[in-house]
Amino acid sequence: MFDRDKSGEILSTAEARSRTLVSDLLVMTEAGDPVLNDYCEVMARLRGTTHAFVVLIYESQFYFIGRYGYIDVRCSIPTESQPDWRGEAQVEYVDPAEEIPGGELYPADLRANSYVHFAPLKLDGIPVGMVGVANRAPMTTATPDQRIALDVMARLTETYLGKHQTLKRHTQEIFGMLQGDT
């Protein structure tokens, strides 16, 4: 049996699982979570950037659940112009306007970035979003230490969001016992 999205398009099992995870996390995590905001501020200051983010992606919506320098908490980015956030490797754009196809469709706050560097965010091996930094002024490519710092931020974020998953599972178990669904 296949899952379908709102338009009726068939989703792969991995895509359906990713959407389920993100949906659960969006319910359990407030936009602009203070802990994730702190992670973002530390990363931006370490890298010397004006912006940092933790983004969960659901369909074509980017939800900034952790941010530094960004005001907006949600934006819509057409699926065809989204960067490769499902991959294994970090992605770095030293000239996003030229390197991101369809970048002109991004909200103004995101188009203003002259540099973007992010790492995929995964839970249980399933892609759910990304963590990264951005800067209004051009920057040089990241050093090996800066790349490691971004990977550490991704792991910290994954651990933090994993606790939300565990809390949801335990809450469901407790409510099941209270309702007699043992």
Phi, psi and omega in degrees: 000135180254150172269155178233150175273187184300328181276358180093358179292138180287133179257144173291163178301318180296318180294318178296318179296319179299315180296322178295314178300313181296318178301314178297316181293324179294329177287323186271344186240130178280151176293131182076039179306128184302321180294314180293326175298320177296316176304316181296317180297316179300314181297317180297318181291321178297319183274344181076033180255165180274343186218151172211158186206154164236119186238130168260141184241123178233113186055242181257014182258132173256120180253114180278092181274346172219137183202155173219120180092344179261141178264314183293142181257351181206142174210159180253127178235121181308138183307320183290343180248013177284143176292169182283080181273353181268352184288188180262333188260159173293153177236134181229127177245114177272349174214075185305324182300325180269329189268339182258108178297133180081011181301336179293345179275351181289153174301153184306321181299326179276325178296335183289348181285133176260358180206136176218136178219122181219162176238143178297148178247123183229146173236127183053035179079000182261126179293132179233347182168214182203158172237147180182186179231158176213159181218144179288322179267154178301151179222162174277167180297156182291146175280166176304320179295323178291325177293319178296318179300321178292320175298320178296318177299319179297316180295319177299317180295317178299318178296315180298313180291329176299327177294326176295320177299313180298316179300317179298315181298315180293323178297317178298319179296317180296313179296325177298317179294319181295330180269000179084015179268065184279000000 
